[in-house]
Amino acid sequence: MASSSPALLFPSTSSSSSPSSARVEAVVLFNICDSYVRRPDQADRVIGTLLGSLLPDGTVHVRNSYVVPHSESADQVAIDIEYHHNMYASHQKVNPKEVIVGWFSTGFGVSGGSTLIHDFYSREVQNPIHLTVDTGFTRGEASIKAYISSNLSLGDRHLAAQFQEIPLDLKMIEAEKAGFEILKSTMVEKLPNDLEGMESSMEKLYILIDEIYKYVDDVVEGRVAADNKIGRFISESVASMPKLSPAAFDKLFNDKIQDNLALVYLSSITRTQITIAEKLNTAAQIL
């Protein structure tokens, strides 16, 4: 009597190697956040296509993205395939080196419909990556993760798809990093206007100046050891400031504020004139 060995559950292998990591440009993250803000009222999340290239070391370099309209329920997902193909064709005309490398979705982690969407992108490109951006701040910040998928099979029978997280590198310059840190750790009801933003920046500047004053006093009093690097940085920062009297600074600041207010007033008048012209044009067409 022949003995039977227990069946083993294992991920199936593909003909080409899977991506080992992902590198994402800042513009992609900002595009995803913007698309989430502009999503339809009935949509819980947005999805879209990731464009980029596969580097020789196995890293997927994501450089661009676009949203793809979709609708989903508990067990069904409908994707506007024609829109997806038209958008990809348009991008190819501008930059043919950027090809489909995966797809993105907003929300925390992988959801139920992600497997169906990933199956679609697996037919568009081999071994696509899945990028998730938690725009809902589920854990207090915008968590960003990248995944690849492998098929779990029992013998020759396909059972399910398993998402595995891969290392993710966010490629940003200093200015982009500063803006992203604000988006990542802050959830606000509305964006501040110019005056509110300036007030917040000035408050933070006052706090930093107080910390510098305290550090310099501690060094002078001998409570803290002097650091030449910090001293040179403070000296260069002070030397870079223009030498203006308080009266001259107030005049320069107030003149700038007046210019900004004048621009706001003119733009408001322009919008009003455009609205009136549109109403007059509509009325003339009706008559």
Disulfide bonds with the S-S distance in Angstrom:
none
